[in-house]
């Protein structure tokens, strides 16, 4: 069941997320390169941009972790909440908004929170999905046969 959900998520959201991630990585990289070429001169821009590439890698890593955190937590909340339609808002609040609010104080808080959310809810979803479905008969009635 979880693998079918992942297949559906990949086919639906995979290409747009890939384009968005590559676009933001390109934008950050280009911005760093322009900033460094103006600050250090035309010939030293490449050496200074090496550190900028680490920033681009960090942005792409955090985006990938956000996407995984949204997927795992969203699946779990949609399965366990009394009102599954509220799972989207709760997921975005926990995975995107709250780390952004703390981002201005410490960039690594969002990174650590994403890793924790992915680890906890991936294991919960993989281990408890059958038990949760059998304990809530209204979920079984809503699934197609």
C-alpha positions in Angstrom: 0.0 0.0 0.0 2.8 2.4 0.9 4.7 1.5 -2.2 1.7 2.2 -4.4 1.3 5.6 -2.7 5.0 6.4 -3.4 4.5 5.4 -7.0 1.6 7.7 -7.3 3.5 10.6 -5.6 6.5 10.1 -7.9 4.4 10.0 -11.1 2.3 13.0 -10.1 4.8 15.3 -8.4 8.2 14.0 -9.5 8.7 16.0 -12.7 7.4 19.4 -11.3 9.5 19.0 -8.1 12.6 18.1 -10.2 12.1 21.2 -12.3 11.5 23.4 -9.2 14.6 22.0 -7.4 16.8 22.4 -10.4 15.5 25.9 -11.0 16.1 27.0 -7.5 19.6 25.5 -7.5 20.4 27.2 -10.7 19.1 30.5 -9.3 21.1 30.3 -6.1 24.2 29.2 -8.0 23.8 32.0 -10.5 23.3 34.5 -7.7 26.4 33.4 -5.9 28.4 33.5 -9.0 27.3 37.1 -9.9 27.9 38.2 -6.3 31.4 36.7 -6.2 32.3 38.0 -9.6 31.4 41.6 -8.6 33.1 41.2 -5.2 36.3 39.4 -6.1 36.8 40.4 -9.7 36.2 38.5 -12.9 39.2 36.1 -12.6 38.8 35.2 -9.0 35.1 34.4 -9.2 35.6 30.7 -9.9 37.6 30.1 -6.7 35.2 32.1 -4.6 32.2 30.3 -6.2 33.4 26.9 -4.9 32.0 27.9 -1.5 28.9 29.0 -3.2 28.5 25.5 -4.7 28.4 24.2 -1.2 25.5 26.6 -0.5 23.7 25.3 -3.6 24.2 21.7 -2.5 22.8 22.7 0.9 19.7 24.2 -0.6 19.1 21.2 -2.8 19.6 18.8 0.2 17.2 20.8 2.3 14.6 20.8 -0.5 14.9 17.1 -1.0 14.5 16.5 2.8 11.5 18.8 2.8 9.9 16.8 -0.1 10.5 13.5 1.7 9.2 15.0 5.0 6.1 16.3 3.4 5.4 12.9 1.8 6.0 10.7 4.8 4.3 13.0 7.4 1.4 13.8 4.9 0.7 10.1 4.4 0.8 9.4 8.1 -1.4 12.4 9.1 -4.0 11.6 6.3 -4.2 8.1 7.7 -4.5 9.0 11.4 -6.3 12.3 11.7 -10.0 12.4 12.4 -10.4 14.9 9.5 -7.9 13.8 6.8 -8.6 16.9 4.8 -6.7 18.9 7.4 -3.6 16.8 6.9 -2.3 19.0 4.1 -2.3 22.1 6.2 -0.8 20.4 9.2 1.9 18.8 7.1 2.9 22.1 5.5 2.9 23.7 9.0 5.1 21.1 10.5 7.5 20.5 7.6 7.7 23.9 5.9 6.4 26.8 7.9 7.9 26.1 11.4 11.4 25.4 10.1 11.2 28.6 8.0 10.4 30.6 11.2 13.4 29.1 13.0 15.6 29.4 9.9 16.5 33.0 10.7 18.0 31.9 14.0 19.7 28.6 13.0 19.7 27.1 9.5 20.4 23.6 10.7 17.1 23.4 12.7 15.1 22.8 9.6 17.6 20.2 8.4 17.5 18.3 11.7 13.7 18.6 11.9 13.3 17.2 8.4 15.5 14.2 9.2 13.6 13.5 12.5 10.2 13.8 10.8 11.3 11.5 7.9 12.8 8.9 10.3 9.8 8.8 12.7 7.0 8.8 10.3 8.5 6.5 7.7 9.0 3.9 10.4 5.5 4.5 11.8 3.9 4.3 8.4 5.7 1.2 7.4 5.1 -0.6 10.7 1.6 0.6 11.8 -0.3 1.0 8.5 -2.2 -2.3 8.7 -3.0 -1.9 12.4 -4.3 1.7 11.9 -6.4 0.6 8.9 -8.0 -2.3 10.8 -8.7 -0.1 13.9 -10.6 2.5 11.8 -13.2 0.7 9.7 -14.4 4.0 8.0 -11.0 4.1 6.2 -11.4 0.6 4.9 -14.9 1.5 3.6 -13.5 4.5 1.7 -10.8 2.5 -0.2 -11.6 1.2 -3.7 -11.8 -2.6 -4.1 
